[in-house]
Amino acid sequence: MVSSEQRRKQLAREKYLRQQQRRAEARRKARIRNAAIAGGLALVLAAGGAYAAAGGLAADDEKKSDSATAEPSAAATSKAPDPCEKPAKGKPGDKQWKKEPKMSIDTSASYTMKLETTCGDIEVELDAAEAPRTVNSFEFLAGEGYFDHTKCHRLVTEGIHVLQCGDPTATGTGGPGYKFEDENLDDPRVKDGTYPAGTVAMANSGPDTNGSQFFLVYKDSKLPPNYTPFGTVTKGMDVLEKIAEAGSTMDPQTGNTPPNATVVIDRATVSKG
């Protein structure tokens, strides 16, 4: 028979164990939350740069919090209906290059990039005159089919408003194997600290670490002028807005905030003229 004293001690032990479990769970949630916030703050953008947005606008082989050092993290939102279609058959490639491609574009000509996505087409007027190395790299990678069948892996809906793409691994850490220097950081459109809606810029993990990841701004966003602006959306802002409306859901393992919409670039092309 259990005495009242033994029963009291048993209840005390059970209470202590419950308290320890609650504290352990609270610590676990705090670690996940802090990692996510760190990712957002990293917003050194997304290329390998963002996942900050883990994170921020960080990109290519650098796992930072997808980014620039003091931006808000992307807030997780509840699942929303997927407004996009199923991806075309195929899978991302895994090609890597040791060196940046040789300059082959005409910097006095006009170039357009077309992203055929599962959510609709997006067209971008590229700035070859002010960001020649960036445009040259995109022309090369698109020609190699590097962006085909790749997921856009990060959507940020608070603090800044961007969709990040260009990583075949969809982790925020992938890149083409080479990096190149920043360009056009004195563009008057961004030097006041605002990247206007429609801007297309490179994600990175610090100065001169551009690879393949890039982000599209769907609403004016305050960011340090650290990300090479190299194009402007001329068609498809409604596509970006549709993606943004569906929201994002935070991955507790990585701190990334992939869009709820199935955003896949079925095909990317760069055309001259």
C-alpha positions in Angstrom: 0.0 0.0 0.0 1.3 3.4 -1.0 1.7 5.8 2.0 0.6 9.4 1.8 4.2 10.5 2.0 5.2 8.2 -0.9 2.2 9.5 -2.9 3.3 13.0 -2.3 6.8 12.3 -3.5 5.5 10.6 -6.6 3.3 13.5 -7.5 6.2 15.9 -6.9 8.4 13.8 -9.2 5.8 13.8 -11.9 5.3 17.6 -11.6 9.1 18.1 -11.9 9.3 15.9 -15.0 6.4 17.8 -16.6 8.2 21.1 -15.9 11.4 19.8 -17.4 9.6 18.6 -20.5 7.9 22.0 -20.9 11.2 23.8 -20.5 13.0 21.5 -23.0 10.2 22.1 -25.5 10.4 25.9 -24.9 14.2 25.8 -25.5 13.7 23.7 -28.7 11.1 26.2 -30.1 13.3 29.1 -29.1 16.3 27.6 -31.1 14.1 27.2 -34.1 12.7 30.7 -33.8 16.1 32.3 -33.3 17.6 30.3 -36.2 14.7 31.6 -38.4 15.2 35.2 -37.3 18.9 34.9 -37.9 18.2 33.7 -41.4 16.0 36.6 -42.1 18.4 39.1 -40.6 21.1 37.6 -42.8 19.3 38.7 -45.9 22.6 38.9 -47.6 20.1 37.4 -50.2 19.3 34.2 -52.2 21.1 33.1 -54.3 22.9 30.5 -52.6 22.6 34.0 -51.1 19.4 34.9 -49.4 17.4 31.5 -48.0 17.5 34.4 -45.3 15.5 34.3 -46.4 18.9 29.8 -44.0 18.9 32.5 -45.2 18.0 36.0 -46.2 19.1 37.0 -49.5 22.2 35.0 -49.2 23.3 32.8 -52.0 25.7 30.3 -53.5 27.5 28.0 -51.2 26.9 30.2 -48.2 24.3 29.2 -45.6 23.6 32.5 -43.9 20.6 33.7 -42.0 18.9 34.3 -47.3 20.9 37.8 -45.9 21.6 41.7 -45.7 22.5 42.1 -42.1 19.6 43.8 -40.5 16.4 43.0 -42.3 13.3 41.4 -40.8 12.8 37.7 -41.2 10.0 36.3 -43.4 6.9 35.5 -41.4 5.5 32.0 -41.8 1.9 31.9 -43.0 -0.7 29.2 -43.1 -1.0 27.1 -46.1 -3.1 28.6 -48.9 -4.4 27.0 -52.1 -1.8 26.5 -54.7 -2.6 28.9 -57.6 0.0 27.4 -60.0 0.1 24.5 -62.4 2.2 21.3 -62.3 5.8 21.6 -63.4 6.8 20.3 -66.8 8.5 17.0 -66.9 12.2 17.2 -66.2 14.6 17.8 -63.3 17.2 20.4 -62.5 20.7 19.9 -63.8 23.8 19.7 -61.7 26.4 21.3 -64.0 29.3 23.2 -62.5 31.9 25.5 -64.0 35.2 26.5 -62.5 35.4 29.9 -64.1 33.0 32.7 -65.0 32.1 32.6 -68.7 34.0 34.8 -71.1 32.3 38.0 -72.1 30.2 37.3 -75.2 27.3 39.8 -75.0 27.1 43.1 -76.8 26.9 45.7 -74.0 25.3 48.2 -76.4 22.4 45.9 -77.2 19.2 45.1 -75.4 18.5 41.7 -73.8 15.4 40.2 -72.5 15.1 37.2 -70.1 11.9 35.1 -70.2 11.0 32.9 -67.3 8.3 30.4 -68.2 7.0 29.3 -64.8 4.3 27.1 -63.5 2.5 30.3 -62.3 2.8 32.2 -65.6 5.4 33.9 -67.7 7.7 36.6 -66.4 9.7 38.8 -68.7 12.6 40.9 -67.6 14.5 43.7 -69.5 18.2 43.1 -68.7 20.6 46.0 -68.2 23.7 44.9 -70.2 25.3 48.3 -70.2 25.3 48.7 -66.4 25.6 45.1 -65.3 27.5 43.4 -68.2 29.0 40.5 -66.2 25.7 39.7 -64.6 23.8 39.7 -67.9 26.6 37.8 -69.6 26.4 35.1 -66.9 22.6 34.8 -67.2 22.8 34.5 -70.9 25.4 31.7 -70.5 23.5 29.8 -67.8 20.2 30.1 -69.5 21.7 28.8 -72.7 23.0 25.8 -70.7 19.5 25.1 -69.4 20.8 25.7 -65.9 17.6 27.3 -64.6 15.2 24.9 -66.3 13.1 22.8 -63.9 14.3 24.8 -60.8 12.1 25.8 -57.9 12.0 29.3 -56.5 13.0 28.5 -53.0 12.2 31.5 -50.9 9.4 34.0 -50.6 9.6 36.9 -48.2 6.3 38.6 -47.4 7.2 40.9 -44.4 9.8 43.6 -44.0 10.8 43.1 -47.6 8.8 41.6 -50.5 10.9 39.3 -52.8 10.8 36.0 -54.5 14.2 34.2 -54.7 15.1 31.8 -57.5 18.1 30.5 -59.4 19.2 27.6 -57.2 18.9 24.1 -58.7 19.1 22.5 -55.3 16.2 24.7 -53.9 18.1 24.9 -50.6 19.5 28.4 -50.9 23.1 27.1 -51.0 23.5 26.1 -54.7 25.4 27.9 -57.4 27.1 27.4 -60.7 30.6 26.8 -59.2 31.9 30.3 -60.0 31.4 33.7 -58.5 31.8 37.2 -59.8 32.0 40.8 -58.6 29.1 43.1 -57.8 27.9 45.7 -60.4 25.7 48.7 -60.6 25.4 49.3 -56.9 25.3 53.0 -57.5 22.1 52.7 -59.5 20.0 55.7 -58.5 17.0 53.5 -58.3 18.4 51.6 -55.2 21.0 53.8 -53.6 18.4 55.5 -51.4 17.8 52.1 -49.7 14.7 51.1 -51.6 14.6 48.4 -54.3 11.4 49.4 -56.3 8.8 46.8 -57.3 9.8 45.1 -60.5 13.6 45.2 -59.7 15.5 42.0 -60.4 18.8 41.7 -58.5 21.4 39.2 -57.5 21.3 37.4 -54.2 24.7 37.0 -52.5 26.4 36.0 -49.3 28.6 39.1 -49.1 30.5 41.5 -51.4 31.5 40.0 -54.8 29.9 36.6 -54.2 27.4 36.6 -57.1 26.5 33.2 -58.6 23.2 32.2 -60.0 20.6 33.1 -57.3 18.5 36.2 -57.9 15.4 37.8 -56.5 12.4 39.6 -58.0 10.9 42.4 -56.0 7.1 42.5 -56.1 6.6 45.4 -53.8 9.0 48.3 -52.9 11.5 46.9 -50.4 14.0 48.6 -48.1 17.4 46.9 -48.5 21.0 48.0 -48.3 22.3 48.7 -51.8 24.4 45.6 -51.7 22.6 43.5 -54.4 23.4 44.0 -58.0 20.3 45.3 -59.8 20.4 43.9 -63.4 16.9 44.0 -64.7 13.3 45.2 -64.5 10.1 43.1 -64.8 8.2 44.2 -67.9 5.6 41.5 -67.8 4.4 39.2 -65.1 4.0 41.4 -62.0 0.6 39.9 -61.7 2.3 36.5 -61.5 4.5 37.6 -58.7 1.6 39.1 -56.8 -0.4 35.8 -57.2 2.5 33.9 -55.7 2.9 36.4 -52.9 -0.9 36.2 -52.1 -0.6 32.4 -51.6 2.0 33.1 -48.9 4.9 31.0 -47.5 5.4 28.4 -44.8 8.6 28.3 -42.8 10.6 25.1 -42.9 11.6 24.6 -39.2 14.6 22.5 -40.2 16.3 25.1 -42.4 14.6 28.4 -41.5 13.8 28.9 -45.2 10.4 30.2 -46.2 9.4 28.5 -49.5 6.3 29.8 -51.2 3.1 27.8 -50.8 2.6 28.1 -54.5 4.5 25.5 -56.6 6.8 28.0 -58.3 9.0 26.2 -60.8 10.9 27.7 -63.7 10.1 25.3 -66.5 12.3 27.1 -68.9 14.5 30.3 -68.9 15.8 32.0 -72.0 17.8 35.2 -72.7 17.3 36.9 -76.1 19.1 39.7 -77.8 17.2 42.6 -79.4 
